[in-house]
Structure formats: structure tokens, C-alpha cells
Amino acid sequence: MRVELSPRFKREYKKLSSENHKRTKKAIELFVKDRNHPSIRFKKIQGFDEKPDIMEISVTMDIRISLQIYPDHYYFRHIGSHKILKKP
């Protein structure tokens, strides 16, 4: 399945360190290969009634990615600290 990055995700990604760029790429690769891989801690973000559901994966203990899963692609919405989970 293809991955689509939102404009906001691209802007937020650019602000990360080069080490976190590597970690992000690895987390996305793991997610695409096996979204139940334990190191990315894939789960639904509670409290939002959007369809499809807004989900999250962990890049590090401090960095999260919010995304939605569509029939033909993954839509990566945001990347950043836990603050993104308030407005994913």
C-alpha cells in the first residue's frame, strides 16, 4: 500500500534531527511491513470521531506519528511530540 504525506507532516518532519529522520523512516518501514510490530506501538487515538479512525505509531518514546488508513493508502497527518495527539 502506498504512503501519502500531508503538507503539515512534511513541514514537521523537516524540523526533526537527522537521527530522528532515520528513526522515522525505520518506523514507517516497519509499519508498512507489519503494522502490529511491537516497537511502533500502533493504536487508535481516542476521542476523535473521524472516519477513517485517526491512529498513531511511535517513532521514539517522545515522537509520534498520527495517520489514517484508507483502502488504497496510508495518510500520514502529523509527526512530533505527544502534543500532536491533542489535535492529530
C-alpha positions as CSV (number, residue, x, y, z in Angstrom):
1,M,0.0,0.0,0.0
2,R,1.3,3.5,-0.8
3,V,2.1,6.2,1.8
4,E,0.9,9.7,1.4
5,L,2.4,12.5,3.5
6,S,0.3,15.6,4.4
7,P,1.9,19.0,3.8
8,R,2.0,19.5,7.6
9,F,3.7,16.2,8.1
10,K,6.4,17.2,5.6
11,R,7.0,20.6,7.4
12,E,7.1,18.9,10.8
13,Y,9.5,16.2,9.5
14,K,11.9,18.8,8.2
15,K,12.3,20.2,11.7
16,L,13.5,16.8,13.2
17,S,17.1,16.0,13.6
18,S,18.8,13.7,11.1
19,E,18.9,10.9,13.7
20,N,15.1,11.3,14.1
21,H,14.7,11.2,10.3
22,K,16.4,7.8,10.3
23,R,14.2,6.6,13.2
24,T,11.1,7.9,11.4
25,K,11.9,6.1,8.2
26,K,12.5,2.9,10.1
27,A,9.2,3.2,12.0
28,I,7.3,3.8,8.7
29,E,9.0,0.9,7.0
30,L,8.1,-1.3,10.0
31,F,4.5,-0.1,9.9
32,V,4.1,-0.8,6.2
33,K,5.6,-4.2,6.5
34,D,3.8,-5.2,9.8
35,R,1.7,-2.7,11.5
36,N,1.5,-4.8,14.6
37,H,5.2,-4.7,15.2
38,P,5.7,-4.2,18.9
39,S,8.3,-1.4,18.6
40,I,5.9,1.0,16.9
41,R,3.0,0.6,19.3
42,F,0.3,1.1,16.7
43,K,-3.1,2.1,18.2
44,K,-6.2,4.2,17.7
45,I,-6.2,7.8,19.2
46,Q,-9.2,8.0,21.5
47,G,-11.7,10.9,21.5
48,F,-12.0,11.7,17.8
49,D,-14.9,10.7,15.6
50,E,-13.3,11.0,12.2
51,K,-13.6,8.3,9.6
52,P,-11.4,6.6,9.0
53,D,-10.1,6.5,12.5
54,I,-7.1,8.5,13.5
55,M,-4.3,6.2,14.5
56,E,-0.8,6.7,16.0
57,I,2.5,5.0,15.8
58,S,5.6,5.7,18.0
59,V,8.9,6.7,16.4
60,T,10.6,7.1,19.8
61,M,9.2,7.4,23.3
62,D,8.8,11.2,22.6
63,I,7.9,11.3,18.9
64,R,4.6,10.2,17.5
65,I,3.0,10.0,14.0
66,S,-0.7,10.4,13.5
67,L,-2.2,8.8,10.4
68,Q,-5.4,7.4,8.8
69,I,-5.7,4.2,6.9
70,Y,-7.7,4.4,3.6
71,P,-8.4,1.4,1.3
72,D,-5.6,2.3,-1.1
73,H,-3.1,4.3,1.0
74,Y,-1.8,5.3,4.4
75,Y,-2.2,9.1,5.1
76,F,0.4,10.4,7.5
77,R,-1.1,13.5,9.1
78,H,1.4,14.8,11.7
79,I,4.7,14.0,13.4
80,G,6.0,15.4,16.6
81,S,5.8,15.2,20.4
82,H,2.8,14.0,22.3
83,K,1.2,17.4,21.7
84,I,0.2,16.3,18.3
85,L,-2.2,13.8,19.9
86,K,-4.4,16.7,21.1
87,K,-5.0,17.8,17.5
88,P,-3.9,14.8,15.4
